């Protein structure tokens, strides 16, 4: 067990998957954890698990794409737990249409707002306190889609994850000498609830060989608990086995395509 006592960690997308596992691990190491997500019920359930283990958890439902809500969120955290020492940007969203030929503009905008702009909003909100104290850790969950974009994640998702990776690198190069650690985690295909929304949800035997939420959470935990003098700037967490995704890619290529009536010979 590591010692994060006296530190406050804010984790987005904390109601399930990687976010929930990350919050649980950080709380187990002594951090007071703020669980943020869209729906209160799963956040409350995750908080109860942490409290049952003796940890401190504050579940807050908030829309992190709304600047005013982010401001209110940080004001409440400061009032109840103090400044944020660790920010874990884990919340993510993918479009239903993956091929840019057919991708609606509103889906493109929504994916970039959740995966990129919301990260900017949260980072901007915590930066003043971190820079004033001369210490702080920001971890953002990107994706291997940032470096190998394809139709599994889709055009919008890959672009957003590449953008957020770039932004974290910017934070690292700009503020490292002021004590800020900015870390990007790039998971490969992971067994999370988002897979259920795919045109062909992977079978159980396929998911068994994927990255699991707890695997990514352990990587985030390591980046956080290492001494502040050390930064794991970028962490790739990929499945050992690589599955054949040819069928998935072909299905994804045609999602959202307009119906074309059959031509007569």
C-alpha positions as CSV (number, residue, x, y, z in Angstrom):
1,X,0.0,0.0,0.0
2,X,1.2,3.5,-0.9
3,X,0.6,6.6,1.1
4,X,-1.6,9.2,-0.5
5,X,-3.0,10.4,2.8
6,X,-3.8,14.1,2.8
7,X,-4.1,14.3,-0.9
8,X,-7.3,14.8,-2.9
9,X,-7.8,13.0,-6.2
10,X,-10.6,13.9,-8.7
11,X,-11.5,11.1,-11.2
12,X,-13.9,11.6,-14.1
13,X,-15.9,8.8,-15.6
14,X,-15.7,7.2,-12.1
15,X,-19.1,5.4,-12.2
16,X,-17.8,2.4,-14.1
17,X,-14.8,0.8,-15.8
18,X,-11.4,2.3,-15.6
19,X,-12.5,5.4,-13.6
20,X,-14.2,3.3,-10.9
21,X,-11.2,1.0,-10.5
22,X,-8.8,4.0,-10.4
23,X,-10.8,5.7,-7.7
24,X,-10.9,2.5,-5.7
25,X,-7.2,2.1,-5.8
26,X,-6.3,5.7,-5.0
27,X,-8.7,5.7,-2.1
28,X,-7.2,2.4,-0.8
29,X,-3.8,4.3,-0.8
30,X,-5.3,7.0,1.4
31,X,-6.4,9.7,-1.0
32,X,-9.7,11.4,-0.6
33,X,-11.4,10.7,-3.9
34,X,-13.9,12.8,-5.8
35,X,-15.9,10.6,-8.1
36,X,-17.3,12.5,-11.1
37,X,-19.7,11.3,-13.8
38,X,-23.0,12.0,-15.6
39,X,-25.2,9.9,-13.3
40,X,-25.4,10.1,-9.6
41,X,-26.5,6.5,-8.9
42,X,-23.4,4.6,-10.2
43,X,-21.2,7.2,-8.5
44,X,-23.0,6.6,-5.2
45,X,-22.5,2.9,-5.6
46,X,-18.8,3.3,-6.3
47,X,-18.5,5.6,-3.3
48,X,-20.2,3.1,-1.0
49,X,-17.6,0.5,-2.0
50,X,-14.8,2.9,-1.1
51,X,-16.3,3.9,2.2
52,X,-16.9,0.3,3.1
53,X,-13.2,-0.2,2.8
54,X,-12.5,2.8,5.1
55,X,-11.8,5.3,2.3
56,X,-13.1,8.8,1.8
57,X,-15.3,9.4,-1.3
58,X,-17.3,12.3,-2.6
59,X,-19.6,11.4,-5.5
60,X,-20.7,14.4,-7.6
61,X,-22.7,14.2,-10.8
62,X,-21.6,16.9,-13.2
63,X,-21.5,17.7,-16.9
64,X,-17.8,18.3,-17.5
65,X,-18.6,19.8,-21.0
66,X,-20.2,22.7,-19.2
67,X,-17.8,25.4,-18.0
68,X,-20.2,26.6,-15.3
69,X,-20.7,23.1,-13.9
70,X,-16.9,22.6,-13.8
71,X,-16.5,25.8,-11.9
72,X,-19.2,24.7,-9.4
73,X,-17.6,21.3,-9.1
74,X,-14.2,22.6,-8.2
75,X,-15.8,25.1,-5.7
76,X,-17.5,22.3,-3.9
77,X,-14.4,20.1,-3.8
78,X,-12.3,23.0,-2.4
79,X,-15.0,23.7,0.2
80,X,-15.3,20.0,1.4
81,X,-11.9,18.5,0.7
82,X,-9.5,21.2,-0.2
83,X,-7.5,21.7,-3.5
84,X,-7.2,19.0,-6.0
85,X,-3.7,17.4,-5.9
86,X,-4.4,14.7,-8.5
87,X,-6.7,15.0,-11.6
88,X,-7.5,11.9,-13.5
89,X,-9.3,12.7,-16.8
90,X,-10.9,9.4,-17.7
91,X,-14.4,10.3,-19.0
92,X,-14.7,9.4,-22.7
93,X,-17.3,9.1,-25.4
94,X,-17.3,7.7,-29.0
95,X,-19.6,8.4,-31.9
96,X,-22.1,5.9,-33.2
97,X,-21.0,6.7,-36.8
98,X,-17.3,5.9,-37.4
99,X,-16.7,6.6,-41.0
100,X,-16.0,10.4,-41.7
101,X,-18.0,10.1,-44.9
102,X,-21.2,9.8,-42.9
103,X,-20.3,11.2,-39.5
104,X,-22.9,13.9,-38.4
105,X,-21.3,17.2,-37.4
106,X,-23.1,17.1,-34.1
107,X,-21.5,13.7,-33.2
108,X,-18.1,15.0,-34.2
109,X,-18.5,18.0,-31.9
110,X,-19.9,15.9,-29.0
111,X,-16.9,13.5,-29.1
112,X,-14.4,16.3,-29.2
113,X,-16.2,18.1,-26.4
114,X,-16.1,15.2,-24.0
115,X,-12.7,13.8,-24.8
116,X,-10.7,17.0,-25.5
117,X,-12.5,20.2,-24.5
118,X,-13.7,18.9,-21.1
119,X,-10.1,17.9,-20.3
120,X,-9.0,21.4,-21.1
121,X,-11.7,22.8,-18.9
122,X,-10.7,20.6,-15.9
123,X,-7.0,21.2,-16.4
124,X,-7.5,24.9,-16.5
125,X,-9.6,24.8,-13.4
126,X,-7.0,22.9,-11.3
127,X,-3.8,24.5,-12.7
128,X,-3.7,27.6,-10.5
129,X,-3.7,25.6,-7.3
130,X,-1.2,23.1,-8.5
131,X,1.2,25.8,-9.8
132,X,0.9,27.8,-6.7
133,X,1.8,24.8,-4.5
134,X,4.6,23.7,-6.8
135,X,3.2,20.2,-7.0
136,X,0.4,18.4,-8.8
137,X,-0.3,15.4,-11.0
138,X,-2.7,15.3,-14.1
139,X,-3.3,12.0,-15.7
140,X,-5.3,11.8,-18.9
141,X,-6.6,8.5,-20.4
142,X,-6.1,8.8,-24.2
143,X,-6.0,5.7,-26.4
144,X,-3.9,3.9,-28.8
145,X,-6.3,5.3,-31.4
146,X,-4.3,8.5,-31.0
147,X,-1.3,6.8,-32.7
148,X,-3.1,4.2,-34.7
149,X,-6.5,5.6,-35.7
150,X,-9.0,3.3,-37.4
151,X,-12.6,2.5,-37.8
152,X,-12.9,0.7,-34.5
153,X,-12.8,3.9,-32.6
154,X,-13.9,6.1,-35.5
155,X,-12.7,9.4,-37.0
156,X,-13.9,11.7,-34.2
157,X,-12.6,9.5,-31.3
158,X,-9.1,9.1,-32.8
159,X,-8.8,12.8,-33.5
160,X,-9.9,13.7,-30.0
161,X,-7.6,11.2,-28.4
162,X,-4.7,12.5,-30.5
163,X,-5.6,16.1,-29.5
164,X,-5.6,15.3,-25.8
165,X,-2.3,13.5,-26.0
166,X,-0.8,16.6,-27.6
167,X,-2.3,18.8,-24.9
168,X,-0.9,16.7,-22.1
169,X,2.5,16.9,-23.8
170,X,2.1,20.7,-23.9
171,X,1.4,20.7,-20.2
172,X,4.4,18.6,-19.5
173,X,6.8,20.7,-21.5
174,X,5.4,24.0,-20.3
175,X,5.0,23.4,-16.5
176,X,7.3,20.5,-15.5
177,X,9.8,22.9,-14.0
178,X,7.0,24.3,-11.8
179,X,6.4,20.9,-10.3
180,X,3.5,19.7,-12.5
181,X,3.5,16.1,-13.7
182,X,1.3,15.7,-16.9
183,X,0.9,12.0,-17.9
184,X,-0.9,10.3,-20.8
185,X,-2.1,6.8,-20.6
186,X,-2.8,5.1,-23.9
187,X,-4.8,1.9,-23.5
188,X,-5.3,-0.6,-26.3
189,X,-8.7,-2.3,-26.9
190,X,-10.2,-2.6,-23.4
191,X,-13.1,-4.6,-22.0
192,X,-15.3,-1.7,-20.9
193,X,-19.1,-0.9,-21.3
194,X,-18.4,1.2,-24.4
195,X,-17.9,-2.1,-26.3
196,X,-21.6,-2.9,-25.9
197,X,-22.4,0.0,-28.2
198,X,-20.4,-1.3,-31.2
199,X,-22.1,-2.6,-34.3
200,X,-20.6,-6.0,-33.4
201,X,-20.0,-6.2,-29.7
202,X,-17.0,-8.5,-29.1
203,X,-17.8,-12.0,-27.7
204,X,-16.8,-12.9,-24.2
205,X,-13.9,-15.0,-25.3
206,X,-12.5,-12.0,-27.2
207,X,-13.0,-9.7,-24.3
208,X,-11.1,-12.1,-22.0
209,X,-7.8,-11.3,-23.8
210,X,-8.4,-7.5,-23.9
211,X,-7.0,-4.9,-21.4
212,X,-9.2,-4.9,-18.3
213,X,-10.2,-1.8,-16.4
214,X,-8.1,-2.8,-13.4
215,X,-5.0,-3.0,-15.7
216,X,-5.3,0.6,-16.7
217,X,-6.2,1.6,-13.1
218,X,-2.9,0.0,-11.9
219,X,-0.9,2.0,-14.5
220,X,-2.6,5.2,-13.4
221,X,-2.0,4.4,-9.8
222,X,1.7,3.8,-10.4
223,X,2.1,7.1,-12.2
224,X,0.4,8.9,-9.2
225,X,2.2,7.2,-6.3
226,X,5.7,7.4,-7.6
227,X,7.7,10.3,-6.0
228,X,7.0,13.7,-7.4
229,X,10.5,13.9,-8.7
230,X,9.6,11.2,-11.3
231,X,7.1,11.4,-14.1
232,X,5.9,8.6,-16.3
233,X,5.1,10.9,-19.2
234,X,3.4,8.3,-21.4
235,X,2.2,4.8,-20.6
236,X,1.0,2.3,-23.2
237,X,-1.2,-0.5,-21.8
238,X,-1.9,-2.9,-24.6
239,X,-3.2,-6.5,-24.8
240,X,-0.5,-9.1,-25.2
241,X,-2.5,-10.9,-27.9
242,X,-3.8,-9.0,-30.8
243,X,-7.1,-10.2,-32.2
244,X,-8.3,-10.2,-35.8
245,X,-10.5,-7.1,-36.3
246,X,-11.1,-7.3,-40.0
247,X,-14.8,-8.1,-39.7
248,X,-15.3,-5.4,-37.1
249,X,-13.6,-2.8,-39.4
250,X,-15.7,-3.8,-42.4
251,X,-18.9,-3.5,-40.4
252,X,-17.8,-0.1,-39.0
253,X,-17.1,1.2,-42.5
254,X,-20.8,1.1,-43.4
255,X,-22.5,2.4,-40.3
256,X,-24.5,5.5,-41.1
257,X,-24.2,5.1,-44.8
258,X,-27.3,6.3,-46.7
259,X,-29.5,3.6,-48.1
260,X,-29.0,3.1,-51.8
261,X,-31.8,1.5,-53.7
262,X,-30.8,-1.5,-55.8
263,X,-30.1,-0.7,-59.5
264,X,-31.9,-2.5,-62.2
265,X,-30.0,-4.5,-64.8
